[in-house]
């Protein structure tokens, strides 16, 4: 076995579990939801997770599909192709503007 290529026997087990979703600002008001726990069976991209939310909550579509919607995965700004795994925290919020 090469150095640094350790196999984790828990990888298959750890792919299933809950993702904690947080919603902030006007998005929270529009969705009427500040947080949600979502069960996943495998890692998903942020885009895939948003599609899953829209399939479960179709009335959320107009706000979750906004181009300007920002996402932070484990408190780090993230792009839509970042991978979300069980145990992660994913926050969505509208763009912030200041004066």
C-alpha positions as CSV (number, residue, x, y, z in Angstrom):
1,X,0.0,0.0,0.0
2,X,1.4,3.4,-0.9
3,X,2.1,6.0,1.8
4,X,-1.0,8.2,2.4
5,X,-3.4,5.9,0.6
6,X,-5.2,4.6,3.7
7,X,-8.5,2.9,3.1
8,X,-11.4,3.9,5.4
9,X,-13.8,1.0,5.9
10,X,-16.4,3.5,7.1
11,X,-16.7,5.3,3.8
12,X,-19.7,3.4,2.6
13,X,-21.4,3.7,6.0
14,X,-20.6,7.4,6.5
15,X,-22.1,8.4,3.1
16,X,-25.6,8.1,4.6
17,X,-26.9,10.4,7.2
18,X,-28.2,13.9,7.8
19,X,-27.2,17.2,6.4
20,X,-28.2,20.3,8.4
21,X,-29.6,23.0,6.2
22,X,-29.8,26.6,7.4
23,X,-31.7,29.5,5.6
24,X,-31.0,33.2,6.3
25,X,-32.3,36.6,5.4
26,X,-35.2,37.1,3.0
27,X,-34.8,33.5,2.0
28,X,-35.7,32.3,5.5
29,X,-38.8,34.6,5.4
30,X,-39.9,33.4,1.9
31,X,-39.4,29.7,2.7
32,X,-40.9,30.1,6.2
33,X,-38.1,27.9,7.4
34,X,-34.9,28.7,9.2
35,X,-33.4,25.2,9.4
36,X,-34.0,21.6,8.2
37,X,-32.4,18.2,8.6
38,X,-32.2,16.3,5.3
39,X,-31.4,12.6,5.2
40,X,-29.1,11.7,2.3
41,X,-27.9,8.2,1.2
42,X,-24.9,9.4,-0.7
43,X,-22.8,12.5,-1.2
44,X,-24.5,15.1,-3.4
45,X,-23.3,18.4,-5.0
46,X,-25.0,21.5,-3.7
47,X,-26.8,21.8,-7.0
48,X,-28.2,18.2,-6.7
49,X,-29.2,18.9,-3.1
50,X,-31.1,22.0,-4.2
51,X,-32.9,19.9,-6.9
52,X,-33.9,17.4,-4.2
53,X,-35.2,20.2,-2.0
54,X,-37.3,21.5,-4.9
55,X,-38.7,18.0,-5.6
56,X,-39.7,17.7,-1.9
57,X,-40.9,21.3,-1.6
58,X,-42.0,22.5,-5.1
59,X,-43.2,25.9,-3.8
60,X,-39.5,26.6,-2.8
61,X,-38.4,26.5,-6.5
62,X,-38.5,30.2,-7.3
63,X,-36.1,31.0,-4.4
64,X,-33.8,28.0,-4.5
65,X,-33.1,28.4,-8.2
66,X,-32.1,32.1,-8.0
67,X,-28.7,32.6,-9.6
68,X,-27.6,35.0,-6.9
69,X,-28.3,32.5,-4.1
70,X,-25.2,32.0,-2.0
71,X,-24.2,28.8,-0.2
72,X,-21.7,28.1,2.6
73,X,-20.7,24.5,3.3
74,X,-19.4,24.1,6.8
75,X,-19.2,27.9,7.1
76,X,-17.1,28.3,4.0
77,X,-18.5,30.0,0.9
78,X,-18.9,27.3,-1.8
79,X,-19.8,26.8,-5.4
80,X,-22.7,24.7,-6.6
81,X,-20.4,21.8,-7.6
82,X,-19.0,21.3,-4.0
83,X,-19.8,17.9,-2.5
84,X,-22.1,17.7,0.5
85,X,-21.7,14.7,2.8
86,X,-23.6,13.4,5.8
87,X,-22.8,15.4,8.9
88,X,-22.2,18.6,6.9
89,X,-23.9,21.9,7.5
90,X,-25.1,23.8,4.4
91,X,-26.4,27.4,4.7
92,X,-28.2,29.3,2.0
93,X,-28.7,33.0,1.9
94,X,-29.4,35.8,-0.6
95,X,-26.6,38.1,-1.6
96,X,-25.6,40.6,1.0
97,X,-25.3,44.3,0.1
98,X,-24.1,47.1,2.2
99,X,-24.2,50.8,2.2
